[in-house]
């Protein structure tokens, strides 16, 4: 048997074992192209293919081979290569490894190596959240993981991109193709998993799959859409201009009151506050019929402060526990049923909710590491992920 045939046999055997362990991951494996390559130290992926060093693979026990192969397949299937964007490659790679290792740790029959990076709190979050938390807390960063996410595709099994920061990011067309490929793979995996009544997916994987949909709508775009599509906005065309072939949105003339609450219990940092308020101010510059009020809230309410398109942002006040009820109680006292109002709440979501939803729409802007979006009892939710 030639060396190439022997390596191909090891890869085939590993894929067969994965199919016996999990129909979900077995289906994902069908969509990955696995290639031997001496240009990677151990193994890597460019988002489409998985490259494995033949000499390294041959030194591993069967269970270790399976873990190595599945690790790279999960990277590819969850679009960890294309989701990086302009983020720091090393921190992003580490964030991805933490999440993937957390997923693999929950799969029966597989075992992580002693050198595998782990953080049992972070690994339950999405990669974007882990990345942001690692950036904010550099002391929490564990030992460096392998650089196994390649920034550019390989031309063949012996020519693999280095994955360094100097390489150009993936093209838009290739990203779209990868997204379509792996969306189909995940759909097929879900169907098969349901057909065989396999147990629930690992916790960390559920959060990651949710982020794949969430990430398609940037929080900034979501915020703009939320604020400008109000009951008093853009319901018709201005008829004065229709005869001239101009279909311009008409405003009813009624002011819309925006109430922005910022959780100052200690879980929100200055950068996140500035990101949200900066976007709100940009919207105010474009839509003068919006009137905005800013509140700082921990277990009490501070404000409101009127927020204009060019006003200085008052320094945060608070630092106590988290209770959402005071803010919504203040809104009940201030809100007139004859005015249109909406609320935006920047928080991690860990606090006391009111027993009933308020009479106005609410958008929760949830920070990295915060409460799962589906756990909020009312309102719309979006994850605040900064670049």
Secondary structure in CASP SS format (residue, H / E / C, confidence):
PFRMAT SS
TARGET T0000
AUTHOR 0000-0000-0000
METHOD secondary structure of the structure
MODEL  1
X C 1.00
X C 1.00
X H 1.00
X H 1.00
X H 1.00
X H 1.00
X H 1.00
X H 1.00
X H 1.00
X H 1.00
X H 1.00
X H 1.00
X H 1.00
X H 1.00
X H 1.00
X H 1.00
X H 1.00
X H 1.00
X H 1.00
X H 1.00
X H 1.00
X C 1.00
X H 1.00
X H 1.00
X H 1.00
X H 1.00
X H 1.00
X H 1.00
X H 1.00
X H 1.00
X C 1.00
X C 1.00
X E 1.00
X E 1.00
X E 1.00
X E 1.00
X C 1.00
X C 1.00
X C 1.00
X C 1.00
X C 1.00
X C 1.00
X E 1.00
X E 1.00
X E 1.00
X C 1.00
X C 1.00
X C 1.00
X E 1.00
X E 1.00
X E 1.00
X E 1.00
X C 1.00
X H 1.00
X H 1.00
X H 1.00
X H 1.00
X H 1.00
X C 1.00
X C 1.00
X C 1.00
X H 1.00
X H 1.00
X H 1.00
X H 1.00
X H 1.00
X H 1.00
X H 1.00
X H 1.00
X H 1.00
X H 1.00
X H 1.00
X H 1.00
X H 1.00
X H 1.00
X H 1.00
X H 1.00
X C 1.00
X C 1.00
X C 1.00
X C 1.00
X H 1.00
X H 1.00
X H 1.00
X C 1.00
X C 1.00
X C 1.00
X C 1.00
X H 1.00
X H 1.00
X H 1.00
X H 1.00
X H 1.00
X H 1.00
X H 1.00
X H 1.00
X H 1.00
X H 1.00
X H 1.00
X H 1.00
X H 1.00
X H 1.00
X H 1.00
X H 1.00
X C 1.00
X C 1.00
X C 1.00
X C 1.00
X C 1.00
X C 1.00
X C 1.00
X C 1.00
X C 1.00
X C 1.00
X C 1.00
X C 1.00
X C 1.00
X C 1.00
X C 1.00
X C 1.00
X C 1.00
X H 1.00
X H 1.00
X H 1.00
X C 1.00
X C 1.00
X H 1.00
X H 1.00
X H 1.00
X H 1.00
X H 1.00
X H 1.00
X H 1.00
X H 1.00
X H 1.00
X H 1.00
X C 1.00
X H 1.00
X H 1.00
X H 1.00
X C 1.00
X C 1.00
X C 1.00
X C 1.00
X C 1.00
X C 1.00
X C 1.00
X C 1.00
X E 1.00
X C 1.00
X C 1.00
X C 1.00
X C 1.00
X C 1.00
X C 1.00
X E 1.00
X C 1.00
X C 1.00
X E 1.00
X C 1.00
X C 1.00
X C 1.00
X C 1.00
X C 1.00
X C 1.00
X C 1.00
X C 1.00
X C 1.00
X C 1.00
X C 1.00
X C 1.00
X H 1.00
X H 1.00
X H 1.00
X H 1.00
X H 1.00
X H 1.00
X H 1.00
X H 1.00
X H 1.00
X H 1.00
X H 1.00
X H 1.00
X H 1.00
X H 1.00
X H 1.00
X H 1.00
X H 1.00
X H 1.00
X H 1.00
X H 1.00
X H 1.00
X H 1.00
X H 1.00
X H 1.00
X C 1.00
X C 1.00
X C 1.00
X C 1.00
X C 1.00
X C 1.00
X C 1.00
X H 1.00
X H 1.00
X H 1.00
X H 1.00
X H 1.00
X H 1.00
X H 1.00
X H 1.00
X H 1.00
X H 1.00
X H 1.00
X H 1.00
X C 1.00
X C 1.00
X C 1.00
X C 1.00
X H 1.00
X H 1.00
X H 1.00
X H 1.00
X H 1.00
X H 1.00
X H 1.00
X H 1.00
X H 1.00
X H 1.00
X C 1.00
X C 1.00
X C 1.00
X C 1.00
X E 1.00
X E 1.00
X E 1.00
X E 1.00
X E 1.00
X C 1.00
X H 1.00
X H 1.00
X H 1.00
X H 1.00
X C 1.00
X C 1.00
X C 1.00
X C 1.00
X C 1.00
X C 1.00
X E 1.00
X E 1.00
X E 1.00
X C 1.00
X C 1.00
X C 1.00
X C 1.00
X E 1.00
X E 1.00
X E 1.00
X E 1.00
X E 1.00
X E 1.00
X E 1.00
X E 1.00
X C 1.00
X C 1.00
X C 1.00
X C 1.00
X C 1.00
X C 1.00
X H 1.00
X H 1.00
X H 1.00
X H 1.00
X H 1.00
X H 1.00
X H 1.00
X H 1.00
X H 1.00
X H 1.00
X H 1.00
X H 1.00
X H 1.00
X H 1.00
X H 1.00
X H 1.00
X H 1.00
X C 1.00
X C 1.00
X C 1.00
X E 1.00
X E 1.00
X E 1.00
X E 1.00
X E 1.00
X E 1.00
X E 1.00
X E 1.00
X C 1.00
X C 1.00
X C 1.00
X E 1.00
X E 1.00
X E 1.00
X E 1.00
X E 1.00
X E 1.00
X E 1.00
X C 1.00
X C 1.00
X C 1.00
X C 1.00
X C 1.00
X C 1.00
X C 1.00
X C 1.00
X C 1.00
X C 1.00
X C 1.00
X C 1.00
X C 1.00
X C 1.00
X C 1.00
X E 1.00
X C 1.00
X H 1.00
X H 1.00
X H 1.00
X H 1.00
X H 1.00
X H 1.00
X H 1.00
X H 1.00
X H 1.00
X H 1.00
X C 1.00
X C 1.00
X C 1.00
X C 1.00
X C 1.00
X E 1.00
X E 1.00
X E 1.00
X E 1.00
X E 1.00
X E 1.00
X E 1.00
X E 1.00
X C 1.00
X C 1.00
X C 1.00
X C 1.00
X E 1.00
X C 1.00
X C 1.00
X C 1.00
X C 1.00
X C 1.00
X C 1.00
X C 1.00
X C 1.00
X E 1.00
X E 1.00
X E 1.00
X E 1.00
X E 1.00
X E 1.00
X C 1.00
X C 1.00
X C 1.00
X C 1.00
X C 1.00
X C 1.00
X H 1.00
X H 1.00
X H 1.00
X C 1.00
X C 1.00
X C 1.00
X C 1.00
X E 1.00
X E 1.00
X E 1.00
X E 1.00
X C 1.00
X C 1.00
X C 1.00
X C 1.00
END
